[in-house]
Amino acid sequence: MLVTSSTEQYYKTIQNLVNGYAGLTFTGSRSNSLDTALKLLNRRHPQLNELGLLSLICEDPQILADLTDLLLVHETYFFREPDLLKRFIDLVSKQQTKETNSRGELKIWCAGCSTGEEAYSLAILLDERLPGLDYRILATDLSLSALRKAEEGRYSQWSLRGLDEATKKKYFVRSENSYSIKNASLRERITFAQMNLKQVTSLTPEWTPLDAIVCRNVLIYFEKPCIGRLSKLFFDHLDLNGFCLTASSDPPLAPNSGFSINAGNCGIVYTKATPANLTHTINHQPNILAKSVHRKRPEEILKATEKKPVDEAREIATTNGGNYLKALEVYKNGDCKTAIQLLSSSTNKNDKKVLTALNLRYISHTGKRNDIEAFLEGLMQKSPCEEDELVVGALACIELKVLRRAEVLLRKAVYLDRKSSYTHHLLGVVSFKNGDLTSARKAFCNAQKIADGQTVLEPIANIEYTDQARFCLDIERYLCLIGEKNNNE
């Protein structure tokens, strides 16, 4: 491969390699993630310059896999998006009522399981809500390091912030700084395995046909041709009346994939209401799960002397951007309290905006409804409120499900700053939840127009999104949902 030493060509070549290997796209500010990942990789091979590192990535498949692993966002926690999980249980319950699962064993594929919180959450919910149900979960991810953590089943307090104390005591053993899955039968229900969704063509026969596929916050990283291929893969592997559940931030599956679609505020349900087309035959590959990491011992999984990528990322953030970048990195790795401490003494205006939003996020995860109400009233006591304070106040109202008040605050914020894509986006979300599709579409179109001219996220948006590309995809997804609802009406 002929490679020049120009920075543009250097990054473009690596982007093409990663895209070819894993299907990841590099739009908007996602190139910043590549820059950070390359710095982390270069620290492991400090003797190499740009061309040397590029040659290593080209020649060694494992190095390319390591780089891709550094690019993946393992941002998750137990019982994330509870409304979507409730929908999952309702759908499974309906399946059992209709006796559509004649095999007697429910088979679920958790595609893109990251560090395992989602797979364990599904298992806990099934045990709690449908006791006695016979089921198995296949939990796959591209990242071997994430799968090893999932297999170990040990998590921080922050990962359990969506669980009540009774559930923690029932399913976890607490140590000084972590919680571990203690229920052996729960572990045995789940098989963790490495899988590249860009390259996979089928599952092994033991896993087909499937009753359900859960693929949340994964499709946002793929280009349209890859999403189209996955749409066909999901359809082919589901049993009749089986369903696929995607998150609210995911782009829609291919429109010609054969699914019936039920769009809602908390996600999209794709149901296989008709048998697979005869041309959609499944070509089984017995070795597709050969890289399963099922049942490895903890001491084989983690090396105490190895420096973790998260620690390296935090160090780089500190070097390059001071407390602001470090606070965001720490927050997105699950430590909201430390992120707040890092920004508490800053006098920078953007830092203060993020600090206010972080305080709300911390209260939302650790406090009760009255704590959020007190936070909101304290924020609104200032007169006049600035645009960012109105936006955070609207976020608090959304948490409290007081959507009309959220809309009032956001319209005031738009009046103060018409060039904020995130404010227009939030106004669209609230209007959508209120059933006002005309206002929602107008707000999302305004957000999209402004966002197209932006390369980085606005300060408060950094709390909710990993990068500008994901933010833009969320806007596009809502516009698709509005189109679907208008067509149905």
N, C-alpha and C positions, 0 to 999 in steps of 0.2 A: 504494500500500500504506500503510495506516494503522499507524504505529509509535509506541509510547510511549517515554519516555526511561528507564523502569525497567530496572535491570540484568537482571532475570530475563527480561523480554520481549525485551530487546536480544539476549541470548545465544540465546534460544529461536528468534527470527526468523532469526538467522544459521545456527543448526543446521539449521533447515528448508531454508534455501537450499542449504547444502552437501549435505544429504541428497538433495534433489531433483536436484542437479547430478551428484553422484558416488556416491550411495547409502551414504555413510559414516554409521555410527551413532555416537551419543554417549551411552554408558552408563558407569556407574561413574566412574572418575577421568579418563575421556577428555576431559571438559569442561576439565580443566586444560591439555590440549594445545591446545584451542581458545583459551584465554586467552593462552597463550604465542604462538600463531600470530597472534592479533589485535594483540598488542603489536609483533610483528615487522612486520606490515603497516602499523600506525600509524606506525612509524618511517620508512616510505617516504612517508607522507603526514602529516607532523607538524602541518600546519595544520588538520587536521580533528578535530572532537570525535566522540563516539560516534555521534550521529545523522548527522553528515556522512560518517563512514566507512561507516555502514550504507547510506546513500543511494548511495554510490559502488559498494558491493558489489552492490546491487540493480540499478543502472543499467548497469554495465560488466561484461560477461561475462568479460573478461580478468582483472579484479580478483578476481572470484569464483574463477576458475581459479588465480590466484596464491595466494589464501588456502588453497584446497584443497591446493595443492602444499606449502605450509608445514605442513599437518596430516599429510602422509604420512610414514611411518617408513621410511627407506631403510637399514635395518639388515641388512646381508648381507655375505658374503665368499665367496671361492672354495672350492668343495668343502664347502659347509655341509651338515651332516647326511650324511656319507659313506655311511651304511648305506642311506639313501633313494636316493642316486645310484647305488649298486651295484644296487639293485633295478630302477631305471630301465634300466640297461644289460642286466640279465638279461632283462627283458621285451622289449626291442628285439631282443636276440639270439634269443629264442624266436620272435618274429615272423618274423625272417629265415629261421630254420630251417624254419618251417612254410610259408614262401613265401606269406605272406598279402599281402605288398606287391607286387602284380602290376604296379604302375606303374613299378617300378624306382627310384623316388626316395622316400626317407622324408621325410615332412613333419611337423614338430614345432612346436607352439605353446607358447611360454613366456609364460604370461599373468601379468602383474605382475612384470616382469623387473627393476624398480628400476634400479640403475646398471650392470647388465649382467653382474655376476659369475656369476650362475646360468647365463645363456645361454652364456657362454664356457666355463664348467665342463662343460656338457653336450657342447659341441663338442669340447673336449679329450678327454673320456672316450670319445666316439664314435671319434675319430681313434686313440686309444691302444688301445682294446679291440676295435674293429671296423674295422680299417684297410681302406680301399678302399670303404667303404660310401658310397653316394650319398645325401646328405641335405641338407635346408634347415631352418633354424630361423627362425620368426617370433617376435620378442621384442617384446612390447608393454607399455606402462605409461601411466598417466595423466599422470605428471610429465614435462614436456618438459625440465626441467633435469636430471633423472636420466637421461633418454635421451641428452641431449647428452654427458654424462659417459661413458655406455656406448659411444656412437659414437666418442668420443675414445680409449677403451681404455687410459687411464692410471690406475694405482692405487697406493695406499700399501702399505708393507710389511705393515701390519695386515690389509689386505684379502687378502693372500696367505698368511696364517698357516696355512692348511690345506694348503699345497702343499709338496712336498719340493723340495730344491735342484735335482734333475735336471729336474723339470718346469718350474721357474722359468727355468732356463737354456735349455730347449728352446723355450718359448713366449713369453718376455718379454725385453725389452731393459731393462737397469737404468740409471737415471740417478742423480743424487745423492740425490734424495728420493722417487723413484717407480719403478714398473715399468710398461712399455708393451707391449701385445700386438704381437709382431713378425711373427707368422705371417699373411701376406696371405690365404692360402687359407682360414684360419680365419675371418677377418673377412668374407670374401665369402660364407661359408655362412650368415651371420646378417643378417637384415633387422630393423632397429629401427624401430618405428613407434608413434606416440601413439594410444592407444585408451582410451575411457571404457567400462568394463565395465558401468556402469549403463545406458548408452544403446545399446551395440552390439547389432545384431540378426543380423548375419552377417559372414563374412569374404568376401573376393573369391574368385571361382572358382578362381584359380590356387593357392589354399591349401587347397582342399577336394577330396576328403575328407582328413582328417588321420589320421596313424597314432598320434600321441601328443599329449597335452596335459599340461603340467606347470604346476600352479597352487598354489604353496606359500606359506603364510603370507599369503594374500590374502583368503580368504573370511571370516576373523575380523573384518574391518572392515565386513561387509555385514549387513543385516537379512535375515530369513528369506525374504520375498517375492523379494528380489533374488537370493538363493542359489538359490531354486527356478527362477527364470528362467534363471540361468546353468547350472543342471543340464541343462535342456532344450537350451540352446545348445550345451553341450559334447557332449551325446549326439548331436544332429543333425549336428554337423560331423565326428564321428569315423567312420572306415571300420569295417566289420565286423571285430571282434576288436581294434579300437583301444582304447587305454586312457587314462585320466586319473589322474594322480598328485597327491595332496594331502598336506600336511604333517601331522604329529602334532598340531599346535596348531589345525588348521582344523576348523570344525564340519562335520558330514556333509552331503553333497549330498542333495537331496530324495529321500525313500524311494521315490517313485513315478516316478523319472526313467527307469527301464528298465535301469539298470546292474546287473551282478552285482558284488558287493562282496567284497573280500579285505582284511580289516583286520589290521594288524600293529603292532608296537611303534614302527616308524620311519615310519609313515604309512598311508594307505589307497589301494588300487588299485581303480579303478572300470573294469570292462571292458564294452565294448559287445558282448555275446554274441548279440544279436538285431538284425535290421534295424530302422531307424527306423520308427515308426508312420506311416501315410500322412498323418496330420494334422500330423506334424512336418516339413513341407516347409521348405526353406531358401530364403528370399527374398534373393537376392544383391543387394548394394548396391556397385556398382563403385567408389564414392568413399570407402569406409569407411576406407581406408588412405591417404587423400590427404595426411595430415599426417606422412608418413614423414620421418624425419630421416636416412635412409640416405645415407652418403658425404659428410657435411659436413666441411669442413676444420677442424682444431683452432682456428685463429685466428678462425673464425666462431662457434665454440661458446662460448668463454670470454672474458670481458672482464676484463683484469687489474685494471682500476680498480673493478670492481664488488665491493661487500662481500658476502661469502657469507652465506646464511641461517644456516649452522652457527656462524659466528663471532658473529653477532648473538644466537643462542640461548644460546651460552656466556656472553655478556656479561650477558644478562638473568638467567640462573641465578645468576651471581655476585652481582648486585645484590640479588636477592630472597631467596636462601637460603644464602649463604656457600659454604664449600668442599664441603659435602655435596651440594647440588644441582649445583654445578659439576662435581664429580667424577663424578656419575651421567651428566651430559650429555656430558662428555668421553669416558667409557667407552663410552656408546652410540653415539658417533661414531667409535669404533675405536681410542682411545688409552688402553689399560688402564694402561700404565706411568705416564702423567701423572696419571691418576685415583688411583693408589696413592700417589703423591707428595703429592697434595693432602690426603689423609686421614691420612698417616703421623704427623703431629704432633698430631692431634686427641685430646682427652681425652673426647669425647662417646661414650656407650655405643653408640648406634646407628651412629655413624661407625666404631667399632672392629669392629662386626659386619660391616659392609659391607667394611671393609678386609681382614678375614680372607678373605671370599669372593672379593674381587678378587685377592688374592694367589694363591689356588687357581686362579682362571680364567687368570691370567697364566702360571702354571707349566704348566697344561694345554695352553695354546696354543704355548708356546715351549720347554717342557722335554720330558723323556723319562719313561718309566714310573717309573724309579727316583727321579726328582725328586719325582713325586707321592707315591710311597711314603714318601720322607723327610719331605715336608711333613705327611703324615698321622700318621706316628709322632711327629713333633715336637708336633703339635697334641694328640695323645692322652696325652702325658707328663704334662700338667697333671692334678692330681687334687684335688677332683672337677672334671670338665669342666662348663662352663655349657651351657645349652640350645643357644645359637647355635653353640658350638664343636662340639657333637655333630652339628648339622645340616650344618655345613661338612665335618666328617669324613665324614659319610654321602655328601655330594656327591663327595668324593675317592674313596670306595669305589665309587661309581657309575662314575666315570671309569675306575677300575681294573677294573670289571666284577666286583667282589667284592660281590655283591648280598646275600648272607646277613649279612655283617658290617654292611652299610649298614642293613639292617632292624633289627638289634640296636641300633645307635646311634640310629636314629630312634624306636624304642619307648622308649628311655631319655629322649630329648628330649621326647616326648609326655607322659611321666610328669612331667617338670619343668614343662612348660607346655602344658596341654591346650587353650589358647585360640589357638594359632598355626595359622592356616589353611594356611600354607606347609609346616609340618612334617607335618601330616596329609596334605597333597597329595603330598609326597615319599614318605611311607610307602605311599600308594596306588600311586604309580608303581613303587616297588620290588616291592610285592606283586604287581602286575600282571605285571611282568617275570619274577617267580618262578613265575607260573602260579597264584597263590592268589587267584582272582577274588572269593571271599567276603570275605577281608580287604581286598582292594583296594576293593571297593564300599563297605564300611563306612568306610574311611579317606577316600575321596572324598566320601561323604555328610557326614562330619564337617567336611571342609574346606569344602564348599559351604555348609553351615549357618553356619559362622563367617564365611566370605567375604561372605555376603549382608548381614551387618551392618557390613562394612568399606567405606570409601570410598577408601582409599589402600592401596598395596602395603606389606607388611611389609618392613623394611630389606633382608634378604637376597634376598627375592623380586624386588627392584628390579634385581638383576643378571641375572635370567633373563627378566623380562617387561617390556614397555614400559608397561603400565598394568594397573589392577585388572580392567578389562573383559576383557582378553586372558587374564588368569589364570583368571577365572571360566569363560570359554569353554573353556579347556583342561581344567578339571574336568568340565564338561559333556561334552566330547568323549570323555574316558576312560569316563565312565558309559555313553555310547552304545556304545563299543567293547565294554565288559563285557556289555552287553545283547545285542549281536550275537553274541559268543562263546557266551553261555549259550543263545541261540536255536539256534545251529548245533550245539551239543552235545545 
